[in-house]
């Protein structure tokens, strides 16, 4: 939602949109890499009988 409103407001300013996209992507990546061990265990536990 935030990127969509920025796209309307700063449509011609790609620098602001790129920064917003990077910051909104950084949080899920940090969470994924923090809990990567648990994601792998969950995937592998479901695949082995």
C-alpha positions as CSV (number, residue, x, y, z in Angstrom):
1,X,0.0,0.0,0.0
2,X,2.8,2.4,0.9
3,X,4.6,1.9,-2.4
4,X,1.4,2.4,-4.3
5,X,0.7,5.8,-2.6
6,X,4.4,6.8,-3.2
7,X,4.0,5.9,-6.9
8,X,1.1,8.3,-7.2
9,X,2.9,11.0,-5.3
10,X,6.4,10.6,-6.7
11,X,5.7,9.0,-10.0
12,X,8.6,10.6,-11.9
13,X,11.1,10.4,-9.0
14,X,12.5,6.9,-9.3
15,X,15.0,7.5,-6.5
16,X,12.3,7.7,-3.9
17,X,10.5,4.7,-5.2
18,X,13.6,2.6,-5.3
19,X,14.5,3.4,-1.7
20,X,10.9,2.6,-0.6
21,X,11.0,-0.7,-2.4
22,X,14.3,-1.7,-0.9
23,X,13.2,-0.8,2.6
24,X,10.0,-2.7,2.3
25,X,11.9,-5.7,1.0
26,X,14.6,-5.6,3.7
27,X,12.3,-6.5,6.6
28,X,11.0,-9.8,5.1
29,X,14.5,-10.8,4.1
30,X,15.9,-10.2,7.6
31,X,13.1,-12.3,9.1
32,X,13.7,-15.1,6.5
33,X,17.4,-15.2,7.1
34,X,16.9,-15.1,10.9
35,X,14.6,-18.0,10.9
36,X,16.0,-19.9,7.8
37,X,17.0,-22.9,10.0
38,X,13.4,-23.3,11.1
39,X,12.1,-23.0,7.6
40,X,14.4,-25.7,6.4
41,X,13.5,-28.0,9.2
42,X,9.8,-27.6,8.5
43,X,10.3,-28.3,4.8
44,X,12.4,-31.3,5.4
45,X,10.2,-32.7,8.1
46,X,7.3,-32.8,5.7
47,X,9.2,-34.5,3.0
48,X,10.7,-37.5,4.8
49,X,8.5,-40.4,5.8
